[in-house]
Amino acid sequence: MDYLIKNGLVIDPLDKKEEVSDILISDGKVSQIGKNLNNKSAKVIDASGKIVAPGLVDMHAHLREPGREDEETIRTGTRAAIKGAFTTVACMPNTDPAIDSPEMAKKVRDIIKKDALSNVLTIGSITKGRAGKELADFGAMKKEGVVAVSDDGASVEDRSLMLEALELAKKESLLLVAHCEDISLSAGGVVNQGFVATKMGLRGIPASSEYERVRRDLEIAKSASARIHIAHVSCRESVELIRKARREGVEVSAETAPHYFAITEDCCVTYDANTKMNPPLRTKDDVKAIIDGLTDGTIDCIATDHAPHTDSEKDVEFDFAPFGIIGLETALSLAIMELVDKKMLSWRDLIMKMSANPARLLGLERGSLKKGAAADIVIIDSGREYVYAKDSIESKSKNSPFINWKLKGQASFVFVGGELVMKDGSIMG
């Protein structure tokens, strides 16, 4: 079916477009874009007062399948993605078993083909079993659709192996996504090291466990003349190191997640395990640095680090609960409230960081609404206020610190490849 989106504020950061226009969707692509379009055979959707943008691209999510279908599946994870305006999601390889071979990459791709409601890309492991001992076969995994490599959840401890990985990723034209954590500094910690950790009587994770590994990995990338992407940046020193490396010509990109600019370690004092994540929530000073990094371009992308866990896993003492929170359904709202509404980023900048930039880094032809582009399109009601209620969550897991928060801004219509998959806030299928 053809669709004609009328009277929306069309924002396309790649085309530097921000004006009220119409968009005709035909054969899964943007067929026309302009004012006062008409097409008698197309179904009309009135987007007056709403924002029309390229579908969001999340380059860092954990969909858990195969192995932990009790926490999330490709099906439920992509339902959550669509609810959050993400039309493309890249899934991390810490499944069970890990995506560390062409056989596993193909297995996941087959599940995606059968069950996914949005576009889903696979990220392969850097090392076999994510054990940090032996490199996986990057080239063979790439042939099965892998778009990047990462041992997310674990840092590659061996410096020489990390160098070899960066060189191989460069050879295969794959983005290497680095989880930067020195476990000799973070081991046993559960919350940011500082006053809050002391007050709670819990072992802290120092910021140095992140930024010292960021420093090391940037040095290795520089020596290899290879590009590197730093995942889930959470602290001021990491931002400063990345900024400095950029000035020195290192081909580095970086992401952060909404929880690192929306809340601080102060939220942890309730001992709610839904505030436990890795890297941990940090200080107000770190939050300011993260926002500054987004504002000046040091941080390229906003990703979710969507990490589902069951209620029974999280409903234990803070020390023993797993790290991680879900984020696909709240990321856009938190970014609107904390960045756009507070004049930290323009709408065009936000769409760039949540769509065009991650698409570019992953080598995708996405993140634009130009004529001929794939019709991955979201219509956003930027002023809609809602309560993020537990019983409304599409993800199979409900581990979020934002439950019962009053949030603002939500997608009302979502198209994936020209197919209408969400209408008036309700997922179709």
C-alpha positions in Angstrom: 0.0 0.0 0.0 1.1 3.6 -0.7 0.9 6.1 2.0 0.9 9.9 1.9 2.1 11.7 5.1 0.7 15.2 5.1 1.7 18.4 6.9 4.3 17.1 9.2 7.5 19.0 10.3 10.0 16.9 8.2 13.4 16.7 9.8 16.2 15.2 7.8 19.6 16.0 9.3 21.5 14.6 6.3 19.6 16.7 3.8 19.6 19.7 6.2 15.8 19.7 5.9 13.5 21.0 8.6 10.2 22.2 7.1 6.6 21.3 6.9 6.3 19.0 3.9 4.4 15.9 2.6 6.0 12.5 2.0 4.7 9.9 -0.4 5.7 6.3 0.4 5.6 3.9 -2.6 7.1 0.4 -3.1 8.8 0.6 0.3 10.7 3.8 -0.5 10.3 7.6 -0.2 8.8 8.3 -3.6 8.2 12.0 -3.3 8.8 14.8 -0.8 7.4 18.3 -1.1 4.5 20.5 -0.4 0.9 20.0 -1.4 1.4 16.4 -2.7 -1.6 14.5 -3.9 -2.1 10.8 -4.7 -5.6 9.3 -5.0 -4.4 5.8 -4.5 -2.4 6.5 -1.3 -3.7 6.2 2.3 -3.4 9.7 3.8 -1.9 10.2 7.3 -2.3 13.7 8.8 0.9 14.5 10.7 0.0 18.1 11.4 1.7 19.4 14.6 4.0 16.3 14.6 7.6 15.6 13.6 8.4 13.3 10.7 11.9 11.8 10.9 14.0 8.9 9.7 13.5 5.9 11.9 15.8 5.7 14.9 18.8 3.4 14.8 20.0 1.7 18.0 23.5 0.5 17.6 23.7 -1.2 21.0 21.0 -3.5 22.3 20.8 -6.9 23.9 18.0 -9.1 22.5 19.1 -12.2 24.4 18.0 -14.7 21.7 19.2 -17.4 21.5 19.8 -18.7 25.0 17.9 -16.3 27.3 14.4 -16.2 25.8 13.0 -15.8 29.3 14.5 -12.3 29.4 13.9 -11.2 25.8 13.3 -12.5 22.2 13.8 -11.0 18.8 10.0 -10.7 18.6 9.5 -8.9 21.9 12.7 -6.8 21.6 11.6 -5.5 18.2 8.1 -4.7 19.5 9.8 -2.6 22.2 12.0 -1.0 19.5 9.0 0.0 17.4 7.3 1.4 20.4 10.4 3.5 21.0 10.6 4.7 17.4 13.5 2.5 16.5 13.2 1.0 13.1 16.7 -0.6 13.2 18.4 -2.3 16.1 21.9 -3.8 16.3 22.0 -6.7 18.7 25.1 -7.4 20.8 26.7 -10.9 20.7 26.5 -11.9 24.3 23.8 -14.4 23.6 24.2 -18.0 24.8 26.1 -19.3 23.0 27.8 -16.1 21.8 27.6 -14.9 18.2 31.2 -15.8 17.5 31.0 -17.8 14.3 29.4 -17.7 10.9 27.1 -20.6 12.0 25.8 -18.6 15.0 25.5 -15.4 12.9 23.4 -17.4 10.4 21.2 -18.9 13.2 20.4 -15.4 14.6 19.8 -14.1 11.1 17.3 -16.9 10.5 15.4 -16.0 13.7 15.4 -12.3 12.6 14.0 -13.2 9.3 11.2 -15.2 10.9 10.3 -13.0 14.0 11.6 -9.4 13.7 9.1 -6.6 13.3 11.9 -4.0 12.7 15.3 -4.2 11.0 17.8 -6.2 13.1 21.5 -6.3 12.5 24.0 -8.6 14.2 27.2 -7.7 15.9 29.7 -10.5 16.2 32.1 -11.3 19.0 35.7 -10.0 18.9 36.9 -13.2 20.5 35.6 -16.8 20.6 33.1 -17.2 23.4 33.9 -13.5 24.3 36.7 -15.1 26.4 39.4 -12.7 25.3 41.8 -15.5 24.3 41.4 -16.1 20.5 40.0 -13.9 17.8 36.8 -14.9 16.1 36.7 -15.2 12.3 35.6 -11.7 11.3 35.6 -12.3 7.6 33.4 -15.4 7.8 30.9 -13.7 10.2 30.7 -10.6 7.9 29.6 -12.9 5.0 26.7 -14.0 7.3 25.6 -10.3 7.8 27.6 -9.2 10.8 28.0 -5.4 10.7 30.4 -4.9 13.6 32.4 -6.8 16.3 32.4 -6.4 20.1 32.9 -8.4 23.2 30.4 -6.1 25.0 30.2 -6.9 28.6 33.8 -7.8 28.6 37.0 -5.8 27.6 39.7 -7.5 25.6 42.4 -7.6 28.4 45.3 -8.7 26.3 46.8 -5.6 24.6 48.4 -7.4 21.7 45.2 -9.3 21.0 43.3 -5.9 21.0 45.8 -4.6 18.5 45.3 -7.7 16.3 41.6 -7.3 16.6 41.7 -3.6 15.5 43.9 -4.5 12.5 41.6 -7.3 11.5 38.5 -5.2 11.8 40.2 -2.6 9.6 41.0 -5.2 7.0 37.4 -6.5 7.0 35.9 -2.9 7.1 34.1 -3.8 10.3 33.5 -1.3 13.2 35.0 -2.5 16.4 32.9 -1.5 19.4 35.0 -1.4 22.6 33.6 -2.2 26.1 36.1 -0.2 28.1 36.5 -1.7 31.6 39.6 -2.6 33.5 38.3 -5.4 35.8 41.4 -5.1 38.0 39.9 -1.8 39.1 36.1 -2.5 38.8 36.0 -6.2 40.1 33.4 -6.6 42.9 32.0 -3.1 42.5 28.3 -2.5 42.1 27.8 1.2 42.2 29.9 4.3 41.4 32.8 4.8 43.8 32.3 7.8 46.0 30.0 9.2 48.7 26.9 7.3 47.6 28.7 3.9 47.6 30.1 4.7 51.1 26.7 5.7 52.3 25.1 2.5 50.9 27.9 0.3 52.3 28.6 -1.1 48.9 31.8 -1.6 47.0 32.4 1.1 44.4 33.4 1.1 40.7 35.9 3.9 40.1 35.6 6.0 37.0 39.2 5.0 36.3 38.1 1.5 35.5 36.5 3.0 32.4 38.7 5.9 31.4 42.0 4.1 31.8 40.8 1.4 29.5 39.5 4.1 27.1 43.0 5.6 27.2 44.6 2.3 26.4 42.3 1.4 23.6 42.6 4.8 22.0 46.4 4.4 22.1 46.2 1.0 20.4 43.8 2.3 17.7 46.2 5.2 17.0 49.1 2.9 16.6 47.1 0.6 14.3 45.7 3.6 12.3 42.3 1.9 12.8 38.9 3.2 13.7 37.4 2.4 17.1 34.0 3.0 18.7 33.7 3.5 22.4 30.5 2.0 23.9 28.4 3.5 26.7 30.5 6.4 27.8 29.6 7.4 31.3 32.3 9.7 32.9 33.9 13.0 32.4 37.5 11.7 31.9 36.4 9.4 29.1 34.8 12.3 27.2 38.0 14.4 27.6 40.2 11.5 26.3 38.0 11.0 23.3 37.9 14.7 22.5 41.7 14.9 22.8 42.1 11.8 20.6 39.9 13.3 17.9 42.1 16.4 17.8 45.1 14.1 17.4 43.5 12.4 14.4 42.4 9.1 15.9 39.4 7.7 14.1 37.3 7.4 17.1 33.5 7.5 17.6 31.5 7.2 20.8 28.1 6.6 22.2 26.3 7.2 25.5 23.0 6.0 26.8 20.0 8.1 28.1 20.5 7.0 31.7 24.0 8.6 31.7 22.5 12.0 31.0 19.1 11.7 32.7 19.9 10.4 36.2 22.8 10.1 38.6 24.2 7.8 41.3 21.8 9.4 43.7 19.0 7.2 42.3 20.8 4.2 43.7 20.3 5.0 47.4 16.9 3.3 47.3 18.8 0.0 46.7 16.5 -0.6 43.7 18.4 -3.0 41.5 16.9 -1.4 38.5 19.4 1.4 39.0 22.3 -1.0 38.8 24.1 -0.9 35.5 27.6 -1.2 34.1 29.2 1.3 33.7 27.3 2.6 36.8 25.4 5.8 37.1 27.8 8.5 38.0 27.9 12.1 39.4 26.3 15.4 38.3 29.7 16.5 37.1 29.8 13.4 34.8 26.3 14.0 33.5 27.3 17.6 32.6 30.3 16.2 30.8 28.2 13.7 28.9 25.8 16.4 27.8 28.7 18.7 26.8 30.2 15.8 24.8 26.9 15.4 22.9 26.6 19.1 22.3 30.1 19.6 20.9 30.1 16.4 18.8 32.6 14.4 20.9 29.9 11.8 21.4 28.4 10.8 18.1 25.4 8.6 19.1 22.8 8.0 21.7 22.3 4.2 22.0 20.1 2.4 24.5 22.3 -0.4 25.9 18.9 -2.2 26.3 19.7 -5.0 28.7 16.6 -7.1 29.8 16.6 -9.1 33.0 13.6 -10.9 34.6 11.9 -9.6 37.8 13.3 -12.6 39.7 16.8 -11.8 38.7 16.5 -8.2 39.7 14.5 -8.7 42.9 17.4 -9.6 45.0 20.0 -7.8 47.1 21.7 -5.0 45.2 25.1 -6.8 45.4 23.8 -9.9 43.7 21.5 -8.4 41.0 22.7 -8.4 37.4 23.8 -5.2 35.7 21.6 -3.5 33.2 18.2 -1.9 32.4 15.8 -1.9 29.4 15.8 1.3 27.4 14.3 0.9 23.9 10.9 2.4 24.9 12.2 5.3 27.0 15.3 6.5 25.1 13.5 9.0 22.8 11.4 10.5 25.6 14.4 11.0 27.9 16.4 12.6 25.1 13.6 15.0 24.3 13.1 16.0 27.9 16.8 16.2 28.9 18.3 17.5 25.7 15.8 19.1 23.3 13.5 20.7 25.9 16.5 22.0 27.8 18.0 23.5 24.7 21.1 21.3 24.8 20.4 19.8 21.3 18.2 20.9 18.4 15.7 18.4 17.0 18.0 18.1 14.0 20.9 17.3 16.2 19.0 14.7 18.1 17.8 12.9 15.0 21.4 12.9 13.8 22.6 11.2 17.0 19.8 8.7 17.1 19.5 7.9 13.4 21.9 9.2 10.8 25.1 8.9 12.8 24.6 5.3 14.0 23.5 4.3 10.5 26.7 5.8 9.1 28.9 4.1 11.6 27.4 0.8 10.8 27.6 1.3 7.1 23.8 1.4 6.5 21.8 3.3 4.0 19.5 4.6 6.6 18.9 7.8 8.5 17.6 9.9 5.7 14.3 10.8 4.0 15.7 11.8 0.6 13.9 10.6 -2.5 14.6 6.9 -3.1 15.6 6.2 0.5 14.1 3.2 2.3 10.9 4.3 4.0 11.9 3.7 7.6 9.9 6.7 9.0 8.6 7.7 12.4 5.9 10.3 13.2 6.6 11.7 16.6 4.1 13.5 18.9 6.8 15.6 20.7 4.3 17.1 23.2 2.5 13.9 24.2 2.8 13.3 28.0 2.4 9.8 29.3 3.2 7.7 32.4 5.6 4.8 31.7 3.6 2.1 33.3 4.9 -1.4 33.9 1.9 -3.1 32.3 2.4 -1.1 29.1 5.9 -2.3 28.5 6.4 -4.2 25.2 9.8 -5.7 26.3 9.5 -9.2 27.9 11.5 -7.8 30.9 10.5 -4.8 33.0 13.7 -3.8 34.6 13.6 0.0 34.3 14.2 2.8 36.9 11.8 5.0 34.9 8.7 3.0 35.6 5.9 5.3 36.8 7.8 8.4 35.6 5.8 11.0 33.7 7.6 11.2 30.3 7.1 13.3 27.2 7.3 12.7 23.5 6.4 9.4 21.8 6.1 7.9 18.3 2.5 7.6 17.0 3.2 6.0 13.6 6.2 3.9 12.5 7.0 2.6 9.1 9.6 -0.1 8.4 10.5 -0.5 4.7 7.3 1.3 3.8 5.1 -1.1 5.9 3.0 0.5 8.6 4.0 -1.3 11.8 2.6 1.1 14.4 -0.6 3.2 14.1 -1.8 5.7 16.7 0.6 4.2 19.2 -0.5 0.6 18.7 1.8 -2.0 17.2 0.2 -3.9 14.3 0.9 -7.6 14.3 
